[in-house]
Amino acid sequence: MMFHTTPFILGFLPVCVTGFFALGRLRGPEWALYWLVACSLFFYAWWNPEHLVLLTGSVALNYSIAWKLRHGTARRAWLAAGIALNLALLGWFKYADFLLHIVAPNAPALHITLPLAISFFTFQQIMFLVDTAGPSLAAEPGQPPRDRGDSLPGLLHYSAFVTFFPHLIAGPIVRPSEIIPQLGAAGLGRPRIDNIADGLLIFLLGLGKKLVLADMFGGFADIGFNAAAHGATLTFFEAWYATLSYALQIYFDFSGYSDMAIGLARMLNIRFPLNFDSPYQATNIADFWRRWHITLGGFLRDYLYIPLGGSRAGTLRRCGNLMTTMLLCGLWHGAAWNFVIWGGLHGFFLVVHAQYRRAQYRWLFRPLPAMFGQALTLFVVILAWVPFRAGSIHDTWVVLRGMAGLDGVTLPRMIVSAMPPLAALADPVSVMPFLGDARTLSFPELSACLLLGWLIVLAMPNLHRMTGHARHWCLTSSFALSVQALFFAPHVAPFLYFQF
């Protein structure tokens, strides 16, 4: 059951919201939370009921460790054990086959089924353990923890925090201090018309991004990248159009999911932090990572980069910390070398940017113009999407060769005939098989779609920075297309981040 399917929109969501507010009014917020946890567990079990045991067991184990961190002794040991157990669980399900292939390339695969959302609920619970342990670790080893003036949240509130269905599957990676106090608010189970209206509007706009824009560009991207995976070569425009389409697909897919998650939580009186802030408008690579998957970037900064030493231990250590953080970020996205390459590229870009800024302050030269910085940032980000999307290193090389024009430059014969000077730049062909649906007119059609998509991401403000009037105008213009895609699409394309 996914956010953009009819069972969720017409079945699960109205039942969940109605039951939540009915119990909140009749029995109070605690019963509303019980209902919310039950609905979230049902939502998770829809894919694979067997993995429900893993999720609930993980919640119970981590809460028990948190209790030890708050009330017991040997807190450092308990914290280390909790983090190790979470990472071991994630490592077994997500990376066992990958590591086995590295150690023994000829060994048969283990074929371990990856539990849905394990990366996300693992990170959530590591944050909870670290935040629970942090202040109390100031006590001497072997001594009782000092009084913090607060108490461990109850198991019900903790369970609701981890399993809350709007963020359970693909984020945002919300922090305990942001969400658990909201789950304990006295008015949680009472319907608020403003929250329901705003949440529904944000949800529907995110739905439009996914069904109307992301899935359309995904179809264009799949043609090119699937051709590379099957041994075909891509000409210049085929490779670039496939890559530009994928860059828009993942943008609208993830932006749409983030908006839908924020909208769903808002309907239930919970406010999520912003997770996506027009990243293609960033003027440098550090700015890009402050805008793309904001909650993941914050987690990596606060729970990995800074504990490694951050930028406090000299230039070489800072560069090493950046590279380590981004390599692990790439590996978190998937157990494959192409994800490691993607993370390594972004680590390299961040190191170069940090050294450039250091030289800028030392020698007092002027920064790059904002427009040039944005163009350069966008260029390297788009190039890095190639290994992220490609199925293998070989496929990555095929697409990059095509983007460099090493496998030729072609255009439809009809277009070259209409504009003869293009013959000096490209060879005329009857069809371009890996562009659109291989018809001559697919080139101008796809060109128009790409132009529209890039105008939206580069020129329009973020949904959460729009005025109410602009939001309603966007909803009016996209609603009919969203409904058509929801009910009549030939297949349901999952969110890209579901695989992570």
Secondary structure, 3 states (H helix, E strand, C coil): CCCCCHHHHHHHHHHHHHHHHHHHHHHCHHHHHHHHHHHHHHHHHCCCCCHHHHHHHHHHHHHHHHHHHHHCCCHHHHHHHHHHHHHHHHHHHHHHHHHHHHHCCCCCCCCCCCCCCHHHHHHHHHHHHHHHHCHHHHCCCCCCCCCCCCCCCCHHHHHHHHHCHHHHCCCCCCCHHHHHHHHCCCCCCCCCHHHHHHHHHHHHHHHHHHHHHHHHHHHHHHHHHHHHHCCCCCCHHHHHHHHHHHHHHHHHHHHHHHHHHHHHHHHCCCCCCCCCCCHHHCCCHHHHHHHCCHHHHHHHHHHHHCCCCCCCCCHHHHHHHHHHHHHHHHHHHCCCHHHHHHHHHHHHHHHHHHHHHHHHHHHCCCCCCHHHHHHHHHHHHHHHHHHHHCCCHHHHHHHHHHHCCCCCCEEEHHHHHHCHHHHHCCEEECCCCCCCCCCCCHHHHHHHHHHHHHHHHHHCCCHHHCCHHHHHHHHHHHHHHHHHHHHHCCCCCCCHHHHC
